[in-house]
Amino acid sequence: MDWNNVDLKSDYERNQPILDEYTFETLLLEISCNLREINAKTVTEQFENELKIKVDSAREIFKANLNNILKDAIG
């Protein structure tokens, strides 16, 4: 699948998530792998950093496919 040119006519591609799922399991794994000191501040920073990465990635996908989205929405 080409994330820079999603085929919105394809049911498979049309139903792919723009924003990846983020679970408690994933967060806990990141905490155990990435944090030397575990406290409210460091855990919050880990969460916010990962969330920013996911949102930035979704924005890039959206921007790359804006013309495709508009074309499909207009008909």
C-alpha positions as CSV (number, residue, x, y, z in Angstrom):
1,M,0.0,0.0,0.0
2,D,1.3,3.4,-0.9
3,W,0.5,5.7,2.0
4,N,1.4,8.7,-0.2
5,N,-1.3,7.8,-2.7
6,V,-4.1,5.8,-1.0
7,D,-6.5,4.2,-3.5
8,L,-9.9,5.2,-2.0
9,K,-11.7,3.0,-4.5
10,S,-10.1,0.0,-2.8
11,D,-12.2,-1.2,0.2
12,Y,-9.0,-2.5,1.9
13,E,-7.1,0.8,1.5
14,R,-10.2,2.9,2.3
15,N,-10.5,1.1,5.7
16,Q,-6.9,1.4,6.8
17,P,-6.6,3.6,10.0
18,I,-5.1,7.1,9.5
19,L,-4.2,7.2,13.1
20,D,-2.6,4.1,14.6
21,E,-4.1,2.5,17.7
22,Y,-2.3,3.2,21.0
23,T,-2.9,0.7,23.8
24,F,-2.1,0.6,27.5
25,E,0.0,-2.4,26.7
26,T,2.1,-0.4,24.2
27,L,2.5,2.4,26.6
28,L,3.6,0.1,29.4
29,L,6.1,-1.5,27.0
30,E,7.5,1.9,26.0
31,I,7.8,2.8,29.7
32,S,9.7,-0.4,30.5
33,C,12.1,0.0,27.5
34,N,12.6,3.8,27.4
35,L,12.4,5.2,30.9
36,R,15.1,5.0,33.5
37,E,13.1,6.9,36.1
38,I,9.4,6.1,36.2
39,N,7.2,8.7,37.7
40,A,4.1,10.8,36.7
41,K,6.3,13.3,34.8
42,T,8.3,10.9,32.8
43,V,5.3,8.6,32.0
44,T,3.3,11.7,30.9
45,E,6.2,12.9,28.7
46,Q,6.5,9.4,27.1
47,F,2.8,9.4,26.4
48,E,2.7,12.9,25.0
49,N,5.8,12.3,22.8
50,E,4.3,9.1,21.3
51,L,1.0,10.8,20.8
52,K,2.7,13.7,18.9
53,I,4.5,11.2,16.7
54,K,1.3,9.4,15.8
55,V,-0.6,12.7,15.1
56,D,2.3,14.0,13.0
57,S,2.3,10.8,11.0
58,A,-1.5,11.0,10.5
59,R,-1.2,14.6,9.4
60,E,1.5,13.6,6.8
61,I,-0.8,10.8,5.4
62,F,-3.7,13.2,5.3
63,K,-1.7,15.9,3.5
64,A,-0.3,13.4,1.0
65,N,-3.8,12.2,0.2
66,L,-5.8,15.4,0.4
67,N,-6.4,15.5,-3.4
68,N,-7.6,11.8,-3.3
69,I,-9.9,12.6,-0.4
70,L,-11.4,15.7,-2.1
71,K,-11.8,13.8,-5.4
72,D,-13.7,11.0,-3.6
73,A,-15.8,13.3,-1.5
74,I,-16.9,15.5,-4.4
75,G,-17.7,12.4,-6.5
